[in-house]
Every structure is written in structure tokens, then in C-alpha cells.
Amino acid sequence: MKARNTVFKDPEGAPRPVETTVSHRIYFNETDALGIVWHGNYPVYFEQAVTELLHKLGMSPHQLHQAGVGTPLAQLHIDYKIPLYLDETIQTTAKLHWHDGPRLNFELSIQNEKGEIACRATIVQMFIDLATRNALWCSPPIW
């Protein structure tokens, strides 16, 4: 399968994207009657990888919350390629692309045990003030 170019264009001089990969075994409760992962579980796998990436950067979602900052989903796009099955161990990779504005740009992929790309996704999360629920116009100091 041909690799695609990223949808996020890194500005000249921007730091290289940061990435991490997490493993997960597919459990019975994540599948349908055919043993195929239900499509609504893919965002859960993405969240696991994004959370680990934030920890890798030294900032947990809890720390963001304690600082009064939220990061709600603004965009989610998923391209499903091949199904995932019960009892497979999958690898979810999250890559964070630099952005000067108050947002997080994630590129994600999930591979099955054979190393095949099962899906690709992009996520954009915006920074908000948790007290007012208003979008921030610049990245918060904790970032």
C-alpha cells in the first residue's frame, strides 16, 4: 500500500513531529458478531496513543485539566482500509505536528499483526479555557 503524504504541512523551521506507538489486544467487547472491531472503537485506540504521546511530552491530560485548559475535538477524519479482528494485537501510532496556533494536529495510524495499515486518521484539537468554555487565541502557558 502506498504511503500518503501528511495533510499537515510543517512550517519551515518547525520542530520535527513527535510520535509514539502503543500496543493493544482486541477484546471480545470491542467486536461485532463477526469478530470484527466495531468502527466506533477506533477513536478509543487513537485516544490511547494521543494520551501516551502527551505523557511522552511531559504533559498529561490531567495536568492540562488542572491548569484550566481543555482540548476538545475540532476535527476527526478516519480512512478505514482493512478490518481488525478479535484477539489481534494492534499498534497505534500517534504523531503530533507543530502548529503556531492554539491547536494540536495529530496524524494517526493503526497496524495489524501483519504490519498492514488498517486505518489512518487525522485529529485536530483546540485549546479552550475550561472556566469560560471559550477558545483560546494563543497556546496556553502550560503548552
C-alpha positions as CSV (number, residue, x, y, z in Angstrom):
1,M,0.0,0.0,0.0
2,K,1.4,3.4,-1.0
3,A,2.2,5.7,1.9
4,R,0.4,9.0,1.7
5,N,1.7,12.4,2.4
6,T,0.6,14.1,5.6
7,V,-2.3,16.5,5.5
8,F,-0.4,18.8,8.0
9,K,2.3,21.0,6.4
10,D,5.0,21.6,8.9
11,P,6.2,25.3,8.7
12,E,9.8,25.9,7.8
13,G,12.0,25.8,10.9
14,A,9.3,24.0,12.9
15,P,10.3,21.2,15.3
16,R,10.1,17.7,13.8
17,P,6.9,15.9,14.6
18,V,6.9,13.9,17.8
19,E,5.5,10.4,17.8
20,T,4.8,7.3,19.9
21,T,3.3,3.9,19.3
22,V,1.2,1.8,21.7
23,S,0.1,-1.8,21.6
24,H,-3.4,-3.1,22.3
25,R,-5.0,-6.5,22.1
26,I,-8.5,-6.6,20.7
27,Y,-11.0,-7.9,23.2
28,F,-14.4,-9.5,22.7
29,N,-16.4,-6.5,23.8
30,E,-14.7,-4.4,21.1
31,T,-16.0,-6.5,18.2
32,D,-19.3,-7.3,16.5
33,A,-20.9,-10.8,16.0
34,L,-18.3,-11.5,13.2
35,G,-15.3,-10.8,15.4
36,I,-14.6,-7.5,13.6
37,V,-13.8,-4.4,15.5
38,W,-16.7,-2.0,15.6
39,H,-15.8,1.2,13.8
40,G,-16.7,3.4,16.8
41,N,-13.8,1.8,18.8
42,Y,-11.1,3.3,16.6
43,P,-11.2,6.7,18.2
44,V,-10.7,5.0,21.6
45,Y,-7.5,3.5,20.2
46,F,-6.5,6.9,18.9
47,E,-7.1,8.5,22.4
48,Q,-4.9,5.9,24.0
49,A,-2.0,6.8,21.6
50,V,-2.6,10.5,22.0
51,T,-2.6,10.3,25.8
52,E,0.7,8.4,25.7
53,L,2.2,11.0,23.4
54,L,1.2,13.8,25.8
55,H,2.8,11.8,28.6
56,K,6.0,11.4,26.5
57,L,6.0,15.2,26.2
58,G,5.7,15.5,30.0
59,M,2.2,16.7,30.0
60,S,-0.7,14.5,30.9
61,P,-4.4,15.3,30.1
62,H,-4.8,15.6,33.9
63,Q,-2.1,18.3,34.1
64,L,-3.9,20.2,31.3
65,H,-7.2,20.0,33.2
66,Q,-5.5,21.1,36.4
67,A,-4.2,24.2,34.5
68,G,-7.7,25.0,33.4
69,V,-7.1,24.0,29.8
70,G,-9.3,21.7,27.7
71,T,-8.6,20.2,24.3
72,P,-11.9,19.3,22.7
73,L,-12.0,17.6,19.4
74,A,-12.5,20.0,16.5
75,Q,-12.0,17.6,13.6
76,L,-11.7,13.8,13.2
77,H,-11.2,12.1,9.8
78,I,-10.7,8.3,9.5
79,D,-9.9,6.3,6.4
80,Y,-10.7,2.6,7.1
81,K,-8.6,0.3,5.0
82,I,-8.9,-3.2,6.3
83,P,-10.7,-4.7,9.3
84,L,-9.2,-5.5,12.7
85,Y,-10.2,-8.8,14.4
86,L,-10.8,-10.3,17.8
87,D,-7.6,-11.2,19.7
88,E,-5.2,-9.4,17.3
89,T,-2.5,-7.2,18.8
90,I,-2.5,-3.8,17.1
91,Q,-0.1,-1.0,17.0
92,T,-1.5,2.6,17.1
93,T,0.9,5.4,16.2
94,A,0.2,9.0,17.0
95,K,2.3,11.8,15.5
96,L,2.0,15.4,16.7
97,H,2.8,18.1,14.1
98,W,3.8,21.5,15.3
99,H,1.4,24.4,14.9
100,D,1.9,28.1,15.9
101,G,-1.8,28.4,16.9
102,P,-3.8,27.1,19.8
103,R,-4.4,23.7,18.5
104,L,-3.0,20.2,18.4
105,N,-2.6,18.4,15.0
106,F,-2.4,14.6,15.2
107,E,-1.8,12.1,12.5
108,L,-2.6,8.5,13.4
109,S,-2.4,5.0,12.0
110,I,-3.2,1.6,13.2
111,Q,-1.4,-1.5,12.0
112,N,-2.5,-5.1,12.5
113,E,-0.2,-8.0,13.5
114,K,0.9,-8.5,9.9
115,G,2.1,-4.8,9.8
116,E,-0.7,-3.8,7.4
117,I,-2.2,-0.4,7.8
118,A,-5.8,-0.9,9.0
119,C,-6.6,2.8,9.1
120,R,-5.3,6.3,9.0
121,A,-6.7,9.3,10.7
122,T,-6.2,13.0,11.5
123,I,-7.4,14.7,14.6
124,V,-7.4,18.5,15.4
125,Q,-8.0,19.5,19.0
126,M,-8.4,23.1,20.0
127,F,-7.3,24.7,23.3
128,I,-10.1,26.1,25.4
129,D,-10.4,27.8,28.8
130,L,-12.3,25.3,31.0
131,A,-13.8,28.0,33.2
132,T,-15.4,30.0,30.3
133,R,-15.5,27.3,27.6
134,N,-14.1,29.8,25.2
135,A,-11.5,29.1,22.6
136,L,-8.0,30.4,23.4
137,W,-6.4,32.7,20.8
138,C,-2.9,31.6,21.6
139,S,-1.4,28.5,23.1
140,P,-1.7,28.3,26.9
141,P,1.4,28.8,29.1
142,I,1.4,25.1,30.1
143,W,1.9,24.2,26.5
